Amino acid sequence: MPRVALVALAVALLAAGCGKPSPKIYSEVRSRACLHAKRIRITPPPASDFVATTALGGSFKVTLPHNFVTVSFGDTLRNAQNLDDVYHSVRGKNVGIEDVLRMQGNAVMLWHQHPTDQDLALVQGCLRT
């Protein structure tokens, strides 16, 4: 391949990756503080949720009027993906999890039931770096 073609290919590959924002690393402490400031009830994750209780970046349970969510933080994006993977692997074979499990950056959110748009926006809006 001629040198000009190699340079053009390299520039094209770099340009293709430049428009994508990298996933964020959220802080458990700052995210908790945001929810607390909104007067949302926050407690430790349920002891029965061994995935959340072992999250390297911390975790907490958010109780809303008609739902609750356990938010677990990986200390890295890869660790968060591992949390997501474990939730998928330990669910019952007849239990759908895609509707209640969300991952945003290093935050993994396991909802009790399908979240309303308002509840989802509230919790995701308080994820802080």
N, C-alpha and C positions, 0 to 999 in steps of 0.2 A: 504494500500500500504506500503510495507516495506520502512524503512528509506533510504536505499541505492537507491531505485528506485526514491524516492522523490528528493534526492540530484541530481541524474543523470538528472531528468526532469528539475530541476531548472537550472542546468548548460547548458543544451541544449537550454532552452528558452533564457537565457542570451546570449549565443553564437549566436543565430539566430538574435538577435537585434543589435549586436555589429558591423556588417558589413555595416549597413545602415547609411550614413551620415544624420545628421539632417538638415532640410531645413534652409536656411540662412535668416537672417534678414538684408535686405539691407538698406542703408542710402540714402535718397532722396538727401541730400546735396552732398555727395561724388559721387553719380551716376551722378548727374547734372554736377559736376565739370569735370568728365571724358569726358562726351559728349562735354562740352564746350572746353576742351583742344583739342578735335578733330575737332574743328571749326564747330560743328553741331548747327543748329539754335534751340534754346530752348525758349519757351514762356509759359505763364500760360495756364492751361487747358481751353478749351472752356467754357464759362459761362453756356452754355446749357447742359453741362455734369455734372449734379448734383452729380453723383457718385464720379467723380474725385474731384470736388470742396469740397466735404465733407470728403475726405480721411484723416484719422487721422495722417498718416505718411507723408503727402504732396503729391503733384503731379505736373506734367509738361507735356507739349506737345513737341514732337520732330518732326521737319519738315525735311524730307529727300527729295532728288530730285524728286522722283515719288510716295511718300507715306508719311503718318504721323502716329504717334502713341501717344496716351496719356498713360503715365505711372503713376500709382497711387500706393502709398505705404500704407499698413496697418501698424499700430504701433505694431501689433502682427501678427502671422500667422493666428490666428482665425479671426482677423479683416480683413485681406486680403481675406480670404475665403468668408467673408460677402460681400466684394466689388464684388467679382466674382459672388456670388449668386445674388446680386442685378442686375448686368448687365444682367444675364440670365433671371431674372424675368421681367425686363422692356422692353426687346426687343419685337418687333412685332412678332406675332404668325407665320408669314410667312418669318421671317428673320433668316437666319442661322448665328449663332454667333461663333460657334466652330472654324471656319476657321480664325477668326480675334482676338479672345480673348485668351490670354496666361497668365498663372500664374507661376511665378518662385519665390520660397520663399515667401516673403511678398510683392512682386511686381506684380501688375496686369497690363498687357499691352493690350490696346484696339487699334488695328490697323484700319486704314481707309479702307484698302483693304488687301487682302492676302499679307503678307510680303515676299520679296525675302529672300533666305537664307543669302545673304550678309547683308541686312538690319537687319534681325533678329539677326545675329551674332554681328553686331555693337552695337545694343542697349543692348542685353543681356550681351555682353562682358564688357559693362560699368556699370553693376550693381555692386556696391561696398558695402562692409560691413562697 
